[in-house]
Amino acid sequence: MTDPSVPPISTPMARRFRGYLPVVVDVETGGFDWNRHALLEIAAVPIDLDENGLLILGETCSAHLHPAPGTEIDPKSLEVTGIQLDHPFRFAKQEREALDHVFAPIRVALKKHGCQRAILVGHNAHFDLNFLNAAVARVGHKRNPFHPFSVFDTVTLAGVAYGQTVLARAIQAAGFEWNAEDAHAAVYDAEQTARLFCKIANAWPAPNP
């Protein structure tokens, strides 16, 4: 008898991306140097499939973070993001707790789709991956679900599909609305990037199994 708790060896998602699960990630930070500046927000959107086999957004998971000890914050970065570190409703987590919070639903999604690892999808994806990897290294996290260096970058995808590389313009070229007032928040940027990724990927013929 088949154990229903064990994912099948091959699923549509696993076949689509060679065993990887795309997970859209956006981070907001205290600067541009992942070795020096603090990780302040992270949002992750696992990609799911609808009943017709089209890629759709899964459930978003996010966290605000306390700046890790030893990291720095460039005040100019806070002017761009609008993050108020002392806001009473920020409910920030320590770095290890925040990573655990975000990684847990990703591992659930990996099991659901029978995928081996998550692959980070982002707009300028290596920026997000480098900050994520730096946080993982700081806390010595042993259960990072992401591939350590491979990514899907929506800058490249949108450049090919729409001739646009700026996220706001790519979103609009894809037929979605962009609200500049909501931008530079991890959840908003991650969900918009996820919509962009799904639209481009769904328009591309899926490979033969």
N, C-alpha and C positions, 0 to 999 in steps of 0.2 A: 504494500500500500504506500502511495506517495505521501511524504510528509508535507502538508500545505505550508508549513513555516519555512521551508527551504525553497529559495527561488529557483526557477528552472535554469538549466545550463545556458540556454540561449533564448533571449527575449528580443522583441523588436528594438528596444532602446540599445541593448547591448550589441546587436547586429549593426545598428545604424552608426555607432561611433566606436566600433572595434573594442567593445568592452568598457568604454568610458561613459560616465554620466556627466553631461554638461551641467555645470552649476555656475550661474552668473553671480559675480561678486563685485561689490563696490566698497571701497574704504574711504574714510575721511581721516585726515592725518594732521599732524602738527608741522608739516613741512614736506620737502621732497626727498630727503635722504633717509631711506629705510633703516640704515644702520644707526641713525642718530635721532631722528624725530619720532614722536609718539604716534601710536595708532589710537584714534579717538572714536571712530565708529566703524562698524562692519555690518554689511547686509549680504545675505546669500539667498538666491532663488534657484532651487533645483528645477531643472526642466523636466516636464512630464509629457505624457501622450494622451490625447483624447481618444474617443471611441473609433475615430476614423484614422488613427495613426499619425495625426498631426502633432507637432510639438507645441506645447502650451506651457504657461507659467505654473509651477508648483507653488507651494506655500512659502512665503517669505519668512525668514528668520533673521533677527538682527539684534545688535547689542551696542550700547554706548560703553566706552571704556575709560577707566581712570588712566592717566598717563603712567606708563610703567616706570619704575625707579630707574634713574639714569638716562631717561630719554628727555628730549628737549622739545619746546614748542616755539615756533616762529609766530609772533603776534600777527603778522600779515596773513598767515594761513587762517587764523580765526576770523579775520575780517572777511575773507572770501566765503568760508563755510557758515559763518554766523553761529558757531558752536559757543555756548556759554558753559564753561567747565563747572561753574558753581551753581548752575540752575537747580532749584530744589526738586524739580520733576525729571531730571536727567536720568536718575536711577542707574548710574554707571556701575559696571562690574570690573573687578580686577581682571587682568589679562587672561589668566588661566581659566577662570570661570566663564569669561566671555567666549573663549575658543570652545570650551566644552559645550556651551549653550548653542553655538552655531553648528558645530560639527555633529551633534547628536541627530538632528533630523536629516542631515545629509547621509549619514550611515543608514538610516531607515530607508531613504530613497534608493541608495545603492542596493540594499537587500531586495527591495521591491522589484527593481529592474534587472537584477542579476548582473550588475556591473561590478567590475573589479576595483575601480578607482574613480574619483571625481576628477574632471578636468575643468580648470577655471576658465570661465568666459568673462571677458571684461573689455571695456573701452580703454585702450592702452593697457592691456591686460597684465603685462609684466610689472607695471607699477603696483597694481593691487597684489599680485602674487609675491613680489619682493617684500612688501610690508607684512603680508600674511606669514611668509617664511621667517621673517625676522622675529615676529611675535612667537611663533612656534619654537624657534631656537632659544629665545629668552627664557621661556618657561619649561623647556625640555619636554615638550608634548610628544608623546610616542604614538598617538593615534590620529595623525593628520591624514584625512582621507584624500587630499589632493595630490595629483602628480606634481613632483617637485619642480619641474621646469617647463613642461608642455602646456600650452594655452590655446584657446580660440579667441582671436582678437577681433572685435566688431569694428575697429578702425579699418582693418584690411577688408573685412566683409562688406562694410558700407561703402568703402571706396570703390570696390568692384561693382557692387549692385547699383549704387546711386551716384557715384562720383562725389560723395561727401565723406569727410573724415571727422568733422566736428560733430559731437554727439547731438546737440540740439538740431543742427541742420539735417543730420541723417535721420533722426526721428521724424522730422517734418516731411522729408522726402519719402519716407516709408508710409506716410499717411496718418501719422499719429500727432496728437497735440503735444506741445512742449510748454511748460509753465516755468519761466525763468525764476520765479519767486520760490519755487519748490526745489530747484536744482541745488547741487552741492549738499544734499542730504543723502546718506547712504541708501536708505530704503527707496527713495524716489529714483535715484540714478540707477540703482540695480534693477528695479522693475522696468524702467524705460529701456535699459540696455537689453533686458530679457525679451521684451516685446520685439525689439529690433532684430535680435538674434533669431527668434522663432520665425519671424516673417521672412527673413532672407533664407534660412535653412529650409523652411517649408516650400519655398519656390524652387528649390534645387532638387532634381530627381534623386531619390534615395538609391543608394547602391544596391545591386543585386545581392541577396543573401548568399 
